[in-house]
Structures are given as structure tokens and as C-alpha cells.
Amino acid sequence: MLDLTLDPATETRLVSRFGPGFRDWFAALPSLLESLARRWDLEIVAAVTAGNTSRSFHVRRADGIPAFLKLTPEPAIGVTEATALRAWADSPHVVQLIDWDSRSGALLLDAVEPGTRADRLPIEDVAMLLRSLRLAGIPDEKLPTLRQRVDFLFDLTVGRWRGSLAEPYIDRDLLERCRAAALTLAADGPAELVHGDLHSGNVLIGDGEGLVVIDPRPSIGDPAFDAVDWVIAQVAELHDLEENIARLAALTPGLDPGRLMNWCRATAAIIAVSRLNRGLYDQETRLLLRLATTAAAIG
């Protein structure tokens, strides 16, 4: 029998994200799984423990080929992801969408095997992924704007900051100055399809496909937003960040190094709150805090 049990930490995280209605959705999950298994002729093999906005399952299709079933308490999340994945169907480094259900937001995806999550990637590989993502045009279906995505991320960050380990190091005024800077960047930049959550945890290594991008939180806006995590990860000195940006911009046509630096400054507080809440007050976090204090100059 399939074990759907949630550990307390995962349940707390999902209830915090979706509200108490998550428990009602989760209680109805077995019947939804049964319905989707009939519709797509699937065998549900095992639950996947990870996931901040979804519950996912290893499945096997009627022909024996493994696949991946992803469900979310907010169907709109699945619908927007399906829209972006259809637009990226010809990109060789984006997970392939097999089918989707607009009512529940369920996604049936190709399995990426072995599916090891990428660690820190060389800048050359990051540039390859960014170029692959830019193969898509803007979908006909409506997607959120990057301004909406940025506002949502700062709302989440404020909630995670309030009363947390990060509060002594970052005040609310700084968070709002960074939000304003990020919204300014989102308002006046290029308009392309943006992944919106592109970090090492959302890049898998497949035997045949190589690097495969998963889990977009798509929007329409400045694609430089997708580069932030890659140039700023594990960086403790400003000159190293500047070097990463210069190298990536040289390999990625259309990537403006000045805009990317400004995105790093504007979003540094989001990353800093996450690190501080994990007890990480180290050189990397201190650089993020210094970058955040300069965000007010953007505009």
C-alpha cells in the first residue's frame, strides 16, 4: 500500500504555504490519485518526500516506462507550469510534459533518471541552461508577470523573517527597499519567459539528457532573474561575484551584466533571510547583507 504519511516538518511547511485548507486537500489525495491513475493508466509506485508546493509520485505507465506525477493544492500552480513546459517543449534541457489536467493542476512528466540533483555547476553549464530556456517564445496563454512573482517572493520572505533568527540582522525597512528595487527592475526590463525558481535543486542529471531543468514558477519578464542563484551561490567576496557575472554574460547572448548585478543586490535579502534562518551568519551571508543595503540605489 502506498504510504502517504507526511512527517511533521513537511506538513508544517505545506500548511504554512497553503493554509489550513491543505489538510482537506491532502485527505482527498488518495481519491485524486486513483482517478488520475485510471485516466492515464498508471501504476503509482512511490511517493517523493521533497517538495515545497506539491506532492509528487514515481509512477509507471502502461508500457512500463517510468514517469513522474506531480500534484498541488493550488491547481493554478500546475496550470502555469504546464503552460511554460509546453513552450519549452523543444528545449533539450527542460523536463518533458506528457500530459496535464487543468482541473486539478496535475502534471504527468517524463522521469529523469537517475535524477540526481545538480550541485554547483560550472558557469559554462549555467550559460547552456539559460540559452536553452531562451529558445521559447512567450506563450499565448496568460502567465503572471515577473513583478507579480517578485512581490510574491517578498511576501513569503517577510513572513519567514518575522520573529525568526533573521530579524536581528535585517529590518523590515531594508526588506521593503529591496522589494521596491526588485519591482523597479521587473518593470523596465526585457519581456521573455522566465523560469522563476532556477537553482541547483531544480536541475537534475539524467543518463541520456544530461542536465534537465524542472519545477518552473514561470512568469514573463527579465530572463536575467534566472541567473541570480548561480552567480551568487557560495560567493563570499564582491570581486568573485563580479567575475561570475562577467563570465556568464560573455557566454549568454543578451544577458546584461549590469542588470544581473542589480538583480543580485535587489534579491540578496531574500537569500540572506533563508540563510540566517538556518543559522548561517558567515562570509556569504555577510556579503548578501552588504549587497542588500545598496539596493536602494537601483532605479
N, C-alpha and C positions, 0 to 999 in steps of 0.2 A: 504493500500500500504506500502511496506517495505521502511523504512527510511534509506537511505544510507549516509545521511549527516555526514560529518566529522567536528568536532569542530576545530578551528584554531590551537590549540596546537598539536592535533593529526596529522593534515595534515603537519604541520611544521616538526614534528618528523619523519614522514614517508618519506617526501621529502628529509630531511637531510640524512636519512638512505639509500634510494634507488635512489636519484637523481630526476631531473625533469620528467623523464620518468614514475615515479609513477602516475602522473596525467593522462597520456594516459591510463595506465593500469586500473586506477580507473574508468575512463569514460567508459571503455569496460566491467566493472564488472557486470552490470545488464544482459548482454547477456551471459556471462560466467555462472552466477548463473542459468539462465534459462536452459542452456544446461545441466548443472550438475543435476539440479532438474529432468529433463526428463530422463537422463541416470540412475539415482539411485532412481527414483520415490519418490522424496522428496517434502515436503511442507516446504518452507522457513518461519520460524516463526518470528525470530527477529535477529537483528544484535547485536553483542557483541562489546562494546565500547573499551575494553582493547586490547593491542597487539602492540608490537614494530616492528614486522616483518611480520604481517599477518592481514587479515580481517577475522573474524570468525562469524559464524551464528548458532543460535539454529535452528534445523530442526526436522521434524517429518517424519519417514519412512512410507511406505505404510501400515505396520501393526500397526501403531500408536505409535510405540516405539520411544522415543526421541533420537536424535543423535546430532552430532556437526560437522559442515562443516568448514574447515579451508583452506584459500587460501592465496597465497603470490605472490608478484610481481616478485620474483625470483624463478622459478619452481625448481631449484636445491635445494633450502631450503626444499621444500616439499618432494622431492625425497630422500634426505638423511634422513629426519625424518622418512619417510615410511620404509626405509631400517633398521633403528635402531628399530622401533616399531615391525617389523616382527621378528627381532632377539629376542626381549623381549616378544614375544607372550605368553610364558609360565611363565613369571614373574607375580606373583599375585598383584604386586603394581605398574604396569605400565599401562597406558590407552591402551585400545584395538583398533587396527586399523581394521575397517570394510572393507574399500576399498580405492583405491587411483588412481589418474590419472597422469601418468608420463608426459604428455604433459604440463599440466597446473600446476602440483605440488599440486593439490587439494587433501585434505585428508578428508575422512569420518570416524569419530571416535565415539566410544561409548560415550554417555553422562554420566558424573559423577554427580550424584545428592545427596545432594543439591549442591555439588561443591564448598563449602566454602574453601577459600584458607587458608592453614595452617599458623599459626603464628610460633613463635619459638617452636621447637619440643624438647622433651627430647632426650638426647643422645642415649638412648635405641632405640627410634623410628628411629633416623637417621641411626643407625647401621643396623636396619632391612631393611631400604630402600637401603642402599649401598649393603647389602648382596643380596637383590633381584635383583638389577641391574647386579650383577656379575654372575647371573645364565646363562647369554647369552654368546655364543662364538662370535668370530669375524665373521661378515657376509662375504659371498663370494663377494658381490658387493663392489666396491671401495668406501671408505669413506675418508674424509680428515684426515690428521694426527693431533695429538694434537699440534704439532709445528705450523701447519697452523692456527689452532684455536687460539692459544696464540698470534701469530703475528697479526691476525685479531682484537683481543680484544685490543691489544695495539695501533693499528692504530686508532680504534674508540676512545680510551681514549685520544690519542694525539689530535684528532680533537675536543673533548669535553673540553680538557684542554686549548687549545689555546684561549687567550682572555677572559677567564672565571674567575669566582670567585676563582678557584683553583690555578690560575697561580702564585699569590704572595707566595704561600706556597710550591709549587713543581716546580722545574725547569726541563727543557727538558732533561738535562743530567741524572737526577735521574730516569726519566721515562725510558730512554734508558738502564740504568744499570739494572733496574728491568726487562725490556724486555729480556735482554741478560741472566739474571739469570733464568727466566722462560723458555726460549728456551733451556738452558742447561739441566734443569730438564726434559723437554719434550723429549729431545733427548736420554737420557740414562736410562729411567725408564722402567717399565713393559709395555707390549702392550696388552691392553684389550679394550673393547667397553666402551667409556666414554660418559656420558650424555652431559656434557659440559656447562650446564646452570642450575645446580641443586641448587635452593634456595627456600625459603619458598613460594614465589609467584608461583612456578611451582610444588607445591604439593597441591592436592585437597583432601577434606574429602568427601567420599561417604558413603551413608547409608549402603550398603552391602559390599563394597570393603575395607572400612577403608581408609588408606592413598593411594593416587594414584598419581604417577609421570606423568607429562605432558611436552610438549614442549621441547624435546631434541634438542640440537645443536651438533649432535654426531660427534665423532672422534675416532681415535684409538691411545691409549696412556696410561698414568699412571692414574688408577682409583682414586688415592688419590686426584686428581684435583677436583673431585666431592664433596669432604668433606670440602673444604675450607670455604665456606659461613656459614656452620653450626657450625664450631668450633670458628669462629671469630666474629659472629654476637653478638652484644650487649656486647662485651667484652672490658673493659677499662684498664685492668692490664695484664701484661705479664704472671703472675703466673696463672691467670684464663684461659688464652689461653692454656698454657701448661697442665693444668689439663683437659680441654676439650679434647685435643688431646690424652692424655694418656687414658682417659676413652673410647673414641671412638675406639682407636687402640686395646684396650683389648677386645672389643666386635665385631671387624671386622677382621676376619682372613686375613692375608696378607697385612694389612694396616701398613705401616712403619711410625712410629711417627716422625722420623727424616725427612723423605721426606715430610710429611704433614706440618711440621713446615716450611720447606724451601719453599713449595708452598705458605704458608701464607705470608712469607716475600717477595717473588717474585711478588705476585699479590696484595699486600697491597696498592700499589699506584693506581691501578685501582679502588679499593673500595674507597680510600681516595678522588680521584677526584670527584667521584659521590656524596659523602657526602658533600664535600666543595662546590660544585655547588648548593647544596640545603641549603647552609648557615650553615652547621653543623660543627663548629670548636669546638668540645667538647672533652672529655677524650677519647672516642672511636676513633675519628679521629686522635687525637694526638698519640695514640698508633699505628695506622696504619702508620703514618708518620715515627715513630721511627723504625718500622719493615722494612719499605721500604729502609731506609738508610743502613740497614745491608744486603740487598740483594746482594750487590756486592761481598760478601764473598762466595757466592754459586758457586761451580764449582770444 
